[in-house]
Amino acid sequence: MKQGWENKRLGEICRVITKGTTPTSIGHKFTVSGINFIKVESLSETGEIIPDKVAFISKECHQVLKRSQLEVNDILFSIAGALGRVGIVKENIVPANTNQALAIIRVKDT
């Protein structure tokens, strides 16, 4: 650890730590266009969102999946499938949502 850095628990510096939900598990279907839906395979090994690997859901489904709605600067961390992939949500991807294979880490503004 760098000199001058302070040890903190993730829960101390985050306002949200959660994971996504798969739309089909609650009766919704994927669509051919609409709101971006990010899966582990949508996230490259370097943390970039791969546009042609993004799925889509309806606006109605997005509204139902409130817990897993993404915000700009959210940190995505893969917790299933390709473990340990990390990415940051950028403005060009929102509105977006994600499934249970990606953890959402939302750091406090301060």
N, C-alpha and C positions, 0 to 999 in steps of 0.2 A: 504494500500500500504506500502511496506517495506520502512524503512527509507533510504534515499539516492537515491531512485528511482526517475526518472523524468517522468512526464506526457508527452506523445507524441501521436499525431494522427497517426492512422495506415498508412495513406498516406505518412507520413514523413519518415517512416522506411521501406517502401515497394517499390519495383520496379515494381511489378505487383499485381493488385487485379482484378480478373475476375471470370468467371464461364465457365463451359463447354458447349458442344453442343451435342445433340443426333444425331447420324449418320443418322437415318432414316428420320430426318427432312430435310436432304439435299440430299436424294436419295441414301444413302449407306445402306448396310445391315450388321448385326452382322455376324461373321464367327465362325467356330468351333475351330479355333486356330488363332494365329497371335499376333497382338499388344494388350497388356492388356488394358481393358476398365473398369475403376472403377466407380461404381455407389454407391449410398448411402447404399444399402444393402451389398456392398462389404466391408464396414467399420464397424468394431465391436464397441460396446459401449466403449471399452477401447482404440480405435484408431488404432487397427491392421487391416491390409488388410486380408480378409478371402479368401484364394486362390480359393476355390470351388464356390465362389460367384462373381468371376471376369469374365466378358464377354470379347469378343475379336472382333477386327476390323482388316481390311486389312491394309497393309502398305500404300496403296494409300489413303484410308480414313484418316489414321493418318496424312498424309501429308496435306490433305485438311483442317483438323481441327487444324490448327496451334495455334489458340488462347488457346485451351484447352489441349495442350501437357504438360505433367507433367515433372518436373525436381526434382532431388534429393533434399530433404529438403523443398520442397513445403509444406505448411500447407493446409490441406483440411478441410473445414468447411461446414457441411451440412446445406443448406438453404431451403430445401424442403423435405418432407417425414419425416424421423426421424431427427427432428431439433436439432442442437447443437452438433452433433457428430464431433469430431476433430481427425485428424490423420496427421502423417508426412510421406511423400513419402520417401521410402528407396531405395537404389541402386538395390535391387533384384526385384523391380516392374517396373522399367523403361526399355525400352520405354513404355509409358502408356499415356492414355488420359482419360478424364472424361466428365460427362454430366452436364446439367444445374442445377442439384440439389446439386452440390458441388461447393462451392467457392474455388478458388485457391488464396492463399496468398503467395507471393514470397518476402521474406525479402531481403533488400539490403545486399550485401556482408559485408559492413562495419558495 
